Structure formats: structure tokens, C-alpha cells
Amino acid sequence: MAKKVLVVARDMVFRAKLRGVIASAAGELASDEASCDLAVVEIEAANWDIRIRKIVARGTPVLAFGSHVRVDLLQAAREAGARAVPNSQVESALREMLA
């Protein structure tokens, strides 16, 4: 069964790259938090921290990503229950989580 993945990213280029990874893994895009099996959240998107906590509380895995210079935000995402990686690693981490 294909995993439904919610992508929350401000940058159109990242959204397109992540959607490509999802499609290549035979996944589907989810339209909201309630219907996703996995969420990918940019750590500087609006209300990212609240969103991560809410999704994790539902038992859904979260992959958070952001700039490598924002170590504080990456750590905060980890503390909220997400797997947090720098931008340069988000595509490979997503592939791994969809495998």
C-alpha cells in the first residue's frame, strides 16, 4: 500500500524535489495531517513546531528539515519528536523513510 505523505515547505523547488522522491517511491501526496502516513515539514514554515507536535502525537512519523546553520531549530524539531536533517539530506532521508 502506498504511503501518503504530507509536504509542508515554503520553497517551491523543495516541494517539487520532495514530490519527485515521493512519486519515485510509489507514494501519494496527502492533502492534510489527518490523512498522512508520514509528514515532511520545513522547520521555518508557519507554526512548524506546533504542527510537528500535533502530528507526532497522532503517532505519525515526521521528517523535519531546514538550514544547517539553524542547529537550534533542528534540535527543537528533534525534541518535538521529529527526525530532523539539514536541507542537503532531506531527499535521501525521505527515500529511506519511504523504503
C-alpha positions as CSV (number, residue, x, y, z in Angstrom):
1,M,0.0,0.0,0.0
2,A,1.4,3.4,-1.0
3,K,2.3,5.8,1.9
4,K,0.5,9.1,1.9
5,V,3.0,11.9,2.6
6,L,2.2,15.4,3.6
7,V,4.7,18.0,2.4
8,V,4.9,21.3,4.2
9,A,7.5,23.5,2.6
10,R,7.7,27.2,1.7
11,D,10.1,26.8,-1.2
12,M,8.6,25.6,-4.5
13,V,11.9,24.0,-5.5
14,F,12.0,21.9,-2.4
15,R,8.3,21.0,-2.8
16,A,8.9,19.8,-6.3
17,K,12.0,17.8,-5.3
18,L,10.2,16.1,-2.4
19,R,7.2,15.3,-4.6
20,G,9.5,13.7,-7.1
21,V,11.0,11.5,-4.4
22,I,7.5,10.5,-3.2
23,A,6.4,9.7,-6.8
24,S,9.5,7.6,-7.5
25,A,8.8,5.6,-4.3
26,A,5.2,5.0,-5.5
27,G,3.9,7.2,-2.7
28,E,1.0,9.6,-2.7
29,L,0.6,13.2,-1.6
30,A,-1.6,13.7,1.4
31,S,-3.8,16.8,1.5
32,D,-3.8,17.2,5.3
33,E,-2.3,16.0,8.5
34,A,-5.2,13.6,9.3
35,S,-4.7,11.5,6.2
36,C,-0.9,11.2,6.1
37,D,1.3,8.3,7.0
38,L,4.4,10.5,7.0
39,A,4.9,14.2,7.2
40,V,7.8,16.2,5.8
41,V,7.9,19.7,7.5
42,E,10.3,22.6,6.8
43,I,11.4,23.9,10.2
44,E,10.7,27.5,9.2
45,A,7.3,27.1,7.8
46,A,4.4,28.8,9.6
47,N,3.7,27.1,13.0
48,W,6.1,24.3,12.2
49,D,6.7,23.4,15.8
50,I,3.0,23.1,16.7
51,R,2.4,21.2,13.6
52,I,5.2,18.7,14.3
53,R,4.0,18.1,17.9
54,K,0.4,17.6,16.7
55,I,1.4,15.1,14.0
56,V,3.8,13.2,16.3
57,A,1.0,13.0,19.0
58,R,-1.1,11.1,16.4
59,G,1.7,8.5,16.1
60,T,2.7,9.7,12.6
61,P,6.4,10.0,11.8
62,V,7.8,13.4,10.9
63,L,10.8,14.3,8.8
64,A,11.8,17.9,9.6
65,F,14.3,19.8,7.5
66,G,16.0,23.2,7.4
67,S,19.2,25.1,7.1
68,H,22.3,23.5,8.5
69,V,23.1,26.8,10.2
70,R,19.9,26.7,12.3
71,V,21.1,24.0,14.6
72,D,18.8,25.4,17.3
73,L,15.7,24.7,15.2
74,L,16.9,21.3,14.1
75,Q,17.4,20.4,17.7
76,A,13.9,21.8,18.6
77,A,12.4,19.6,15.9
78,R,14.1,16.6,17.3
79,E,12.9,17.4,20.8
80,A,9.4,17.7,19.4
81,G,9.7,14.1,18.1
82,A,10.7,14.5,14.5
83,R,13.7,13.2,12.7
84,A,15.5,16.4,11.7
85,V,18.0,16.8,9.0
86,P,19.7,19.6,7.1
87,N,18.3,20.6,3.7
88,S,21.2,18.7,2.0
89,Q,20.0,15.4,3.5
90,V,16.2,15.7,3.2
91,E,15.8,13.8,-0.1
92,S,17.9,10.8,0.9
93,A,16.2,10.7,4.4
94,L,12.8,10.7,2.7
95,R,13.8,7.9,0.3
96,E,15.0,5.9,3.3
97,M,11.7,6.5,5.2
98,L,9.6,5.5,2.2
99,A,11.6,2.3,1.5
